[in-house]
Amino acid sequence: MKFLADEDVPYNNVKFLRANNIDITSVLDVQRSLKDKEILEYARKEERLLITFDKDFIELVLTQGIKSYGIILLRIPPKSEAYVQSVLEYLIKEKSDELENNLTIAWEDRIVFVKL
């Protein structure tokens, strides 16, 4: 499973996941300031699940019908990079079977999966 971190995901979290053998690229590595549609297109072409804090992606995939390989939408307060890291680790390690082709919305107290 491969991932693409949006620009709003702390880069130290990307580096941590890479160090733990997770195939992850950051939008910052691809091209800064890509539009949301371009990010989704890149992620889909590369078969990467998008990790983001940006809820605008919900409208693009659910309302406008833009195709996606999967999205992890973090609706958690970014208390610290360590906190974000722990949530991502949990999702990737414990919920990996449910991530692909789904919109995964992670709040502090629950996780919701919506089929794309």
N, C-alpha and C positions, 0 to 999 in steps of 0.2 A: 504494500500500500504506500502511495506517495502523497505528499502534501505540498501545498503552496500557502505560505503565510502572507497575509495582506500587510501593507505598510504599518498598520496600527498594532501589529503583534510585536512585542519587544524583541529586538534582534538577538539579545542574549538567550531568549527562549528558543529561537531557531538554532543557535549554536549548541545549546544544551541537547536538543533533540538529535542533531547531527552526531554529536559525540556519543549518543546512545543508539547509533545505527538506525536512525529513522531517516528515510529518504525525504528530505524537506528542502524546498527552495523558498526564498523570500522574493516578494515583488521587488524589493530593493536590489536584489541580485539580477533581476531580469531587466527592468527599466523603471526608473522612478516616475511617479505621477501618471501612471496608466489610468485610464478611465475604468470604471467598474465593469462595463461590458467587455472591455479588452482583457481585464483580469480573468473574468469568467471564461472567455474564449481560450485564453492561454491555458488555464487550468484544465479545461475540457480536452483540448488537443493533447496535453501532456498526461492525461488521466490522473490528475492530482485533485485531491480534496482541498478545498479552500478553507483556511482558518482565518476568521475575521471577528472584529468587534462591530463591524459596520452593518446595521440592519437594513440598509438600502438594497443589499443583495437579495433580501426576501422578495421585494417587489419585482426585481428583475427576473427571478426564476418562477415565482408563483403567479404573478400578474401578467408580466410581459412574455412569459413562456420561453425565456432564454435557457438553453440547455446547460446542465451542470453535471459534473461527475459526482458531486457531493459538496456540502458546505457544513462547516462547524461554525456556528454563530455563538460567540461567547457573550453572554449577557450577565457577566459577573463584574463586580467592581475590580479594577486592576489594582488591588491593594499593594501588591509588590510583584516583581518578576517571579519570585519563588512561588507565590500563590497561583499565578497564571500557569507556571510550569507544572505545578501539582495537578491542576485541572486537566491540562493537556495530556500529561502522563496517564492519568486515570482514563480519559476518553480513548486514547490510542491503545493502551494495554488491556483495558477491561471491556470496552465497547466497540472494538474494531469490527466485529461482525455486523454491526448495525450502522456503520458510517457511510459506506459506499452507496451512492444513488439516493441518499437521504439528506434532508435539511435537518441537522442536529442542532438543537438550541439548548445551550447549557446555562442554567441559572444556578445560583448558590444552592438551592434546595431541591432542584429537580432537573431532569434531562428529558426533552421531548424529541421524538423522531418523526419527521414528516416525509413520506415517500415523494420523491421527485419524478 
